[in-house]
Amino acid sequence: MDKLILELKQEIIKVLNLEEMTPEDIDNEAPLFGEGLGLDSIDALELIVMIEKNYGIRLANPAEGKAIFQSVATIADYVSKNRKK
């Protein structure tokens, strides 16, 4: 799971152009939206596309995205249970 978490952090930094950040700067449990990384709805769409492209996971219900994208740890948990690639 640690390898997946690191991979997700690297992808988040790349996809969202967070060049000033390193994977170590992102806490596994920190909220991605609001007071955590401060991501917005456009960033959420970028993350959804990244998950589909990299792991073959298509979110059937966009409403479930809020629970999945709470933190890097929740994304990693979802990906590890649902990945197709």
N, CA, C and O atoms as CSV, one atom per row, in Angstrom:
chain,resi,resn,atom,element,x,y,z
A,1,MET,N,N,0.827,-1.197,0.000
A,1,MET,CA,C,0.000,0.000,0.000
A,1,MET,C,C,0.871,1.262,0.000
A,1,MET,O,O,0.491,2.273,-0.590
A,2,ASP,N,N,2.043,1.208,0.661
A,2,ASP,CA,C,2.934,2.376,0.689
A,2,ASP,C,C,3.391,2.766,-0.708
A,2,ASP,O,O,3.510,3.950,-1.023
A,3,LYS,N,N,3.647,1.764,-1.544
A,3,LYS,CA,C,4.073,2.029,-2.919
A,3,LYS,C,C,2.961,2.738,-3.690
A,3,LYS,O,O,3.219,3.687,-4.431
A,4,LEU,N,N,1.724,2.273,-3.514
A,4,LEU,CA,C,0.575,2.881,-4.174
A,4,LEU,C,C,0.369,4.320,-3.682
A,4,LEU,O,O,0.089,5.211,-4.484
A,5,ILE,N,N,0.503,4.549,-2.392
A,5,ILE,CA,C,0.338,5.898,-1.836
A,5,ILE,C,C,1.377,6.844,-2.426
A,5,ILE,O,O,1.040,7.963,-2.813
A,6,LEU,N,N,2.629,6.414,-2.500
A,6,LEU,CA,C,3.679,7.245,-3.092
A,6,LEU,C,C,3.371,7.524,-4.561
A,6,LEU,O,O,3.509,8.654,-5.028
A,7,GLU,N,N,2.957,6.492,-5.276
A,7,GLU,CA,C,2.609,6.644,-6.694
A,7,GLU,C,C,1.473,7.655,-6.872
A,7,GLU,O,O,1.531,8.503,-7.762
A,8,LEU,N,N,0.441,7.567,-6.026
A,8,LEU,CA,C,-0.690,8.499,-6.104
A,8,LEU,C,C,-0.239,9.930,-5.807
A,8,LEU,O,O,-0.654,10.866,-6.491
A,9,LYS,N,N,0.597,10.100,-4.804
A,9,LYS,CA,C,1.096,11.444,-4.476
A,9,LYS,C,C,1.870,12.029,-5.653
A,9,LYS,O,O,1.698,13.200,-5.992
A,10,GLN,N,N,2.718,11.220,-6.273
A,10,GLN,CA,C,3.493,11.697,-7.423
A,10,GLN,C,C,2.574,12.083,-8.576
A,10,GLN,O,O,2.802,13.095,-9.239
A,11,GLU,N,N,1.539,11.284,-8.818
A,11,GLU,CA,C,0.588,11.577,-9.892
A,11,GLU,C,C,-0.223,12.834,-9.586
A,11,GLU,O,O,-0.468,13.644,-10.481
A,12,ILE,N,N,-0.640,13.004,-8.336
A,12,ILE,CA,C,-1.399,14.198,-7.944
A,12,ILE,C,C,-0.555,15.445,-8.192
A,12,ILE,O,O,-1.045,16.431,-8.742
A,13,ILE,N,N,0.708,15.401,-7.788
A,13,ILE,CA,C,1.611,16.530,-7.995
A,13,ILE,C,C,1.757,16.837,-9.483
A,13,ILE,O,O,1.723,17.998,-9.891
A,14,LYS,N,N,1.919,15.788,-10.292
A,14,LYS,CA,C,2.106,15.966,-11.734
A,14,LYS,C,C,0.832,16.487,-12.406
A,14,LYS,O,O,0.874,17.477,-13.137
A,15,VAL,N,N,-0.288,15.825,-12.161
A,15,VAL,CA,C,-1.549,16.158,-12.825
A,15,VAL,C,C,-2.045,17.555,-12.443
A,15,VAL,O,O,-2.600,18.268,-13.279
A,16,LEU,N,N,-1.845,17.943,-11.187
A,16,LEU,CA,C,-2.360,19.234,-10.720
A,16,LEU,C,C,-1.302,20.334,-10.758
A,16,LEU,O,O,-1.526,21.437,-10.259
A,17,ASN,N,N,-0.143,20.025,-11.356
A,17,ASN,CA,C,0.940,21.015,-11.489
A,17,ASN,C,C,1.334,21.643,-10.156
A,17,ASN,O,O,1.466,22.862,-10.045
A,18,LEU,N,N,1.519,20.802,-9.157
A,18,LEU,CA,C,1.932,21.264,-7.832
A,18,LEU,C,C,3.450,21.151,-7.714
A,18,LEU,O,O,3.965,20.492,-6.811
A,19,GLU,N,N,4.163,21.805,-8.643
A,19,GLU,CA,C,5.616,21.633,-8.746
A,19,GLU,C,C,6.368,21.978,-7.470
A,19,GLU,O,O,7.441,21.430,-7.217
A,20,GLU,N,N,5.818,22.882,-6.661
A,20,GLU,CA,C,6.508,23.283,-5.443
A,20,GLU,C,C,6.389,22.251,-4.324
A,20,GLU,O,O,7.003,22.406,-3.268
A,21,MET,N,N,5.607,21.208,-4.552
A,21,MET,CA,C,5.399,20.182,-3.527
A,21,MET,C,C,6.163,18.903,-3.845
A,21,MET,O,O,6.470,18.610,-5.001
A,22,THR,N,N,6.460,18.153,-2.792
A,22,THR,CA,C,7.042,16.823,-2.928
A,22,THR,C,C,6.044,15.837,-2.307
A,22,THR,O,O,5.165,16.249,-1.550
A,23,PRO,N,N,6.169,14.548,-2.617
A,23,PRO,CA,C,5.263,13.572,-1.993
A,23,PRO,C,C,5.293,13.641,-0.461
A,23,PRO,O,O,4.281,13.390,0.194
A,24,GLU,N,N,6.434,13.974,0.094
A,24,GLU,CA,C,6.559,14.052,1.556
A,24,GLU,C,C,5.743,15.200,2.140
A,24,GLU,O,O,5.391,15.175,3.319
A,25,ASP,N,N,5.439,16.209,1.319
A,25,ASP,CA,C,4.653,17.356,1.777
A,25,ASP,C,C,3.172,17.023,1.941
A,25,ASP,O,O,2.438,17.753,2.607
A,26,ILE,N,N,2.740,15.932,1.339
A,26,ILE,CA,C,1.323,15.566,1.366
A,26,ILE,C,C,1.104,14.488,2.420
A,26,ILE,O,O,1.612,13.373,2.297
A,27,ASP,N,N,0.350,14.827,3.447
A,27,ASP,CA,C,0.017,13.878,4.511
A,27,ASP,C,C,-1.003,12.875,3.967
A,27,ASP,O,O,-1.967,13.261,3.305
A,28,ASN,N,N,-0.788,11.609,4.244
A,28,ASN,CA,C,-1.689,10.556,3.745
A,28,ASN,C,C,-3.138,10.771,4.164
A,28,ASN,O,O,-4.058,10.459,3.408
A,29,GLU,N,N,-3.343,11.305,5.369
A,29,GLU,CA,C,-4.689,11.450,5.929
A,29,GLU,C,C,-5.240,12.866,5.804
A,29,GLU,O,O,-6.396,13.098,6.156
A,30,ALA,N,N,-4.453,13.812,5.317
A,30,ALA,CA,C,-4.906,15.205,5.223
A,30,ALA,C,C,-6.002,15.348,4.176
A,30,ALA,O,O,-5.953,14.700,3.130
A,31,PRO,N,N,-6.992,16.193,4.453
A,31,PRO,CA,C,-8.040,16.428,3.460
A,31,PRO,C,C,-7.441,17.015,2.182
A,31,PRO,O,O,-6.554,17.867,2.243
A,32,LEU,N,N,-7.921,16.563,1.037
A,32,LEU,CA,C,-7.442,17.103,-0.231
A,32,LEU,C,C,-8.171,18.393,-0.582
A,32,LEU,O,O,-7.626,19.251,-1.277
A,33,PHE,N,N,-9.398,18.529,-0.103
A,33,PHE,CA,C,-10.214,19.698,-0.412
A,33,PHE,C,C,-10.414,20.510,0.860
A,33,PHE,O,O,-10.381,19.960,1.961
A,34,GLY,N,N,-10.621,21.819,0.713
A,34,GLY,CA,C,-10.817,22.665,1.879
A,34,GLY,C,C,-9.496,23.010,2.525
A,34,GLY,O,O,-8.572,23.468,1.853
A,35,GLU,N,N,-9.398,22.793,3.832
A,35,GLU,CA,C,-8.210,23.236,4.578
A,35,GLU,C,C,-6.956,22.401,4.337
A,35,GLU,O,O,-5.865,22.823,4.721
A,36,GLY,N,N,-7.078,21.246,3.721
A,36,GLY,CA,C,-5.905,20.406,3.444
A,36,GLY,C,C,-5.079,20.980,2.312
A,36,GLY,O,O,-4.452,22.028,2.466
A,37,LEU,N,N,-5.073,20.301,1.176
A,37,LEU,CA,C,-4.355,20.796,-0.006
A,37,LEU,C,C,-5.078,21.960,-0.662
A,37,LEU,O,O,-4.489,22.685,-1.464
A,38,GLY,N,N,-6.342,22.142,-0.330
A,38,GLY,CA,C,-7.103,23.251,-0.885
A,38,GLY,C,C,-7.518,23.045,-2.336
A,38,GLY,O,O,-7.629,24.009,-3.093
A,39,LEU,N,N,-7.745,21.803,-2.724
A,39,LEU,CA,C,-8.149,21.530,-4.097
A,39,LEU,C,C,-9.589,21.979,-4.321
A,39,LEU,O,O,-10.355,22.152,-3.373
A,40,ASP,N,N,-9.947,22.168,-5.605
A,40,ASP,CA,C,-11.308,22.589,-5.948
A,40,ASP,C,C,-11.954,21.592,-6.901
A,40,ASP,O,O,-11.391,20.530,-7.164
A,41,SER,N,N,-13.128,21.927,-7.417
A,41,SER,CA,C,-13.892,20.990,-8.250
A,41,SER,C,C,-13.184,20.676,-9.570
A,41,SER,O,O,-13.311,19.563,-10.081
A,42,ILE,N,N,-12.453,21.622,-10.121
A,42,ILE,CA,C,-11.685,21.357,-11.347
A,42,ILE,C,C,-10.602,20.313,-11.050
A,42,ILE,O,O,-10.368,19.402,-11.844
A,43,ASP,N,N,-9.950,20.461,-9.898
A,43,ASP,CA,C,-8.938,19.480,-9.485
A,43,ASP,C,C,-9.564,18.100,-9.312
A,43,ASP,O,O,-8.943,17.089,-9.641
A,44,ALA,N,N,-10.792,18.057,-8.798
A,44,ALA,CA,C,-11.480,16.777,-8.609
A,44,ALA,C,C,-11.664,16.080,-9.955
A,44,ALA,O,O,-11.465,14.870,-10.063
A,45,LEU,N,N,-12.043,16.842,-10.978
A,45,LEU,CA,C,-12.200,16.255,-12.309
A,45,LEU,C,C,-10.879,15.707,-12.827
A,45,LEU,O,O,-10.841,14.635,-13.432
A,46,GLU,N,N,-9.799,16.436,-12.592
A,46,GLU,CA,C,-8.464,15.973,-13.005
A,46,GLU,C,C,-8.113,14.661,-12.303
A,46,GLU,O,O,-7.547,13.757,-12.917
A,47,LEU,N,N,-8.448,14.561,-11.016
A,47,LEU,CA,C,-8.159,13.336,-10.264
A,47,LEU,C,C,-8.980,12.158,-10.791
A,47,LEU,O,O,-8.479,11.038,-10.888
A,48,ILE,N,N,-10.240,12.419,-11.130
A,48,ILE,CA,C,-11.094,11.355,-11.676
A,48,ILE,C,C,-10.514,10.834,-12.988
A,48,ILE,O,O,-10.451,9.624,-13.206
A,49,VAL,N,N,-10.093,11.744,-13.855
A,49,VAL,CA,C,-9.491,11.342,-15.133
A,49,VAL,C,C,-8.217,10.540,-14.889
A,49,VAL,O,O,-7.982,9.533,-15.556
A,50,MET,N,N,-7.393,10.980,-13.937
A,50,MET,CA,C,-6.147,10.284,-13.614
A,50,MET,C,C,-6.417,8.858,-13.117
A,50,MET,O,O,-5.716,7.923,-13.504
A,51,ILE,N,N,-7.417,8.694,-12.273
A,51,ILE,CA,C,-7.772,7.370,-11.738
A,51,ILE,C,C,-8.258,6.454,-12.870
A,51,ILE,O,O,-7.898,5.278,-12.926
A,52,GLU,N,N,-9.079,7.010,-13.769
A,52,GLU,CA,C,-9.565,6.212,-14.896
A,52,GLU,C,C,-8.422,5.796,-15.810
A,52,GLU,O,O,-8.331,4.637,-16.214
A,53,LYS,N,N,-7.551,6.745,-16.134
A,53,LYS,CA,C,-6.455,6.487,-17.073
A,53,LYS,C,C,-5.407,5.534,-16.493
A,53,LYS,O,O,-4.979,4.597,-17.167
A,54,ASN,N,N,-5.001,5.768,-15.264
A,54,ASN,CA,C,-3.903,5.004,-14.672
A,54,ASN,C,C,-4.312,3.653,-14.099
A,54,ASN,O,O,-3.512,2.718,-14.087
A,55,TYR,N,N,-5.552,3.542,-13.624
A,55,TYR,CA,C,-5.946,2.327,-12.906
A,55,TYR,C,C,-7.171,1.634,-13.509
A,55,TYR,O,O,-7.604,0.599,-13.003
A,56,GLY,N,N,-7.730,2.190,-14.580
A,56,GLY,CA,C,-8.870,1.568,-15.228
A,56,GLY,C,C,-10.138,1.594,-14.406
A,56,GLY,O,O,-11.025,0.763,-14.598
A,57,ILE,N,N,-10.229,2.547,-13.487
A,57,ILE,CA,C,-11.403,2.646,-12.617
A,57,ILE,C,C,-12.287,3.787,-13.111
A,57,ILE,O,O,-11.853,4.935,-13.206
A,58,ARG,N,N,-13.518,3.451,-13.417
A,58,ARG,CA,C,-14.498,4.465,-13.836
A,58,ARG,C,C,-15.505,4.618,-12.699
A,58,ARG,O,O,-16.109,3.640,-12.258
A,59,LEU,N,N,-15.680,5.844,-12.233
A,59,LEU,CA,C,-16.648,6.094,-11.170
A,59,LEU,C,C,-18.049,6.059,-11.769
A,59,LEU,O,O,-18.405,6.910,-12.585
A,60,ALA,N,N,-18.826,5.089,-11.367
A,60,ALA,CA,C,-20.185,4.945,-11.881
A,60,ALA,C,C,-21.091,6.036,-11.318
A,60,ALA,O,O,-21.974,6.543,-12.009
A,61,ASN,N,N,-20.862,6.383,-10.075
A,61,ASN,CA,C,-21.696,7.371,-9.404
A,61,ASN,C,C,-20.810,8.522,-8.933
A,61,ASN,O,O,-20.045,8.352,-7.984
A,62,PRO,N,N,-20.896,9.691,-9.574
A,62,PRO,CA,C,-20.048,10.817,-9.184
A,62,PRO,C,C,-20.191,11.212,-7.720
A,62,PRO,O,O,-19.260,11.771,-7.139
A,63,ALA,N,N,-21.335,10.930,-7.117
A,63,ALA,CA,C,-21.549,11.267,-5.713
A,63,ALA,C,C,-20.596,10.505,-4.791
A,63,ALA,O,O,-20.256,10.991,-3.712
A,64,GLU,N,N,-20.164,9.313,-5.213
A,64,GLU,CA,C,-19.243,8.543,-4.371
A,64,GLU,C,C,-17.848,9.163,-4.373
A,64,GLU,O,O,-17.022,8.833,-3.522
A,65,GLY,N,N,-17.587,10.043,-5.309
A,65,GLY,CA,C,-16.278,10.697,-5.388
A,65,GLY,C,C,-15.906,11.453,-4.127
A,65,GLY,O,O,-14.734,11.486,-3.753
A,66,LYS,N,N,-16.880,12.060,-3.464
A,66,LYS,CA,C,-16.596,12.830,-2.255
A,66,LYS,C,C,-15.944,11.960,-1.175
A,66,LYS,O,O,-15.007,12.392,-0.503
A,67,ALA,N,N,-16.442,10.749,-1.016
A,67,ALA,CA,C,-15.863,9.837,-0.023
A,67,ALA,C,C,-14.509,9.305,-0.482
A,67,ALA,O,O,-13.586,9.165,0.321
A,68,ILE,N,N,-14.393,9.010,-1.769
A,68,ILE,CA,C,-13.149,8.444,-2.298
A,68,ILE,C,C,-12.006,9.447,-2.243
A,68,ILE,O,O,-10.880,9.087,-1.899
A,69,PHE,N,N,-12.282,10.693,-2.577
A,69,PHE,CA,C,-11.228,11.707,-2.687
A,69,PHE,C,C,-11.053,12.548,-1.429
A,69,PHE,O,O,-10.643,13.706,-1.516
A,70,GLN,N,N,-11.356,11.990,-0.267
A,70,GLN,CA,C,-11.143,12.713,0.986
A,70,GLN,C,C,-9.662,12.939,1.262
A,70,GLN,O,O,-9.261,14.025,1.680
A,71,SER,N,N,-8.852,11.911,1.028
A,71,SER,CA,C,-7.417,11.987,1.306
A,71,SER,C,C,-6.681,11.014,0.394
A,71,SER,O,O,-7.304,10.207,-0.295
A,72,VAL,N,N,-5.371,11.093,0.391
A,72,VAL,CA,C,-4.579,10.153,-0.395
A,72,VAL,C,C,-4.835,8.727,0.094
A,72,VAL,O,O,-4.905,7.795,-0.706
A,73,ALA,N,N,-4.972,8.564,1.398
A,73,ALA,CA,C,-5.212,7.228,1.964
A,73,ALA,C,C,-6.539,6.641,1.473
A,73,ALA,O,O,-6.608,5.449,1.175
A,74,THR,N,N,-7.598,7.465,1.384
A,74,THR,CA,C,-8.894,6.940,0.925
A,74,THR,C,C,-8.854,6.618,-0.565
A,74,THR,O,O,-9.495,5.667,-1.011
A,75,ILE,N,N,-8.100,7.409,-1.342
A,75,ILE,CA,C,-7.944,7.097,-2.768
A,75,ILE,C,C,-7.194,5.769,-2.908
A,75,ILE,O,O,-7.606,4.905,-3.682
A,76,ALA,N,N,-6.111,5.605,-2.173
A,76,ALA,CA,C,-5.307,4.378,-2.253
A,76,ALA,C,C,-6.139,3.158,-1.884
A,76,ALA,O,O,-6.035,2.114,-2.529
A,77,ASP,N,N,-6.961,3.285,-0.853
A,77,ASP,CA,C,-7.817,2.177,-0.434
A,77,ASP,C,C,-8.791,1.806,-1.549
A,77,ASP,O,O,-8.965,0.626,-1.855
A,78,TYR,N,N,-9.423,2.802,-2.156
A,78,TYR,CA,C,-10.375,2.563,-3.235
A,78,TYR,C,C,-9.688,1.942,-4.449
A,78,TYR,O,O,-10.195,0.984,-5.034
A,79,VAL,N,N,-8.532,2.490,-4.823
A,79,VAL,CA,C,-7.801,1.971,-5.985
A,79,VAL,C,C,-7.372,0.526,-5.748
A,79,VAL,O,O,-7.507,-0.311,-6.641
A,80,SER,N,N,-6.860,0.226,-4.560
A,80,SER,CA,C,-6.376,-1.135,-4.298
A,80,SER,C,C,-7.515,-2.153,-4.370
A,80,SER,O,O,-7.280,-3.310,-4.717
A,81,LYS,N,N,-8.735,-1.745,-4.051
A,81,LYS,CA,C,-9.872,-2.669,-4.086
A,81,LYS,C,C,-10.524,-2.751,-5.467
A,81,LYS,O,O,-11.213,-3.727,-5.767
A,82,ASN,N,N,-10.314,-1.734,-6.313
A,82,ASN,CA,C,-11.077,-1.664,-7.565
A,82,ASN,C,C,-10.232,-1.571,-8.841
A,82,ASN,O,O,-10.786,-1.494,-9.937
A,83,ARG,N,N,-8.937,-1.577,-8.719
A,83,ARG,CA,C,-8.097,-1.349,-9.908
A,83,ARG,C,C,-8.257,-2.463,-10.921
A,83,ARG,O,O,-8.434,-3.635,-10.588
A,84,LYS,N,N,-8.187,-2.042,-12.183
A,84,LYS,CA,C,-8.296,-2.985,-13.296
A,84,LYS,C,C,-6.971,-3.107,-14.031
A,84,LYS,O,O,-6.769,-4.048,-14.799
A,85,LYS,N,N,-6.055,-2.150,-13.798
A,85,LYS,CA,C,-4.742,-2.153,-14.471
A,85,LYS,C,C,-3.659,-2.424,-13.454
A,85,LYS,O,O,-2.480,-2.470,-13.805
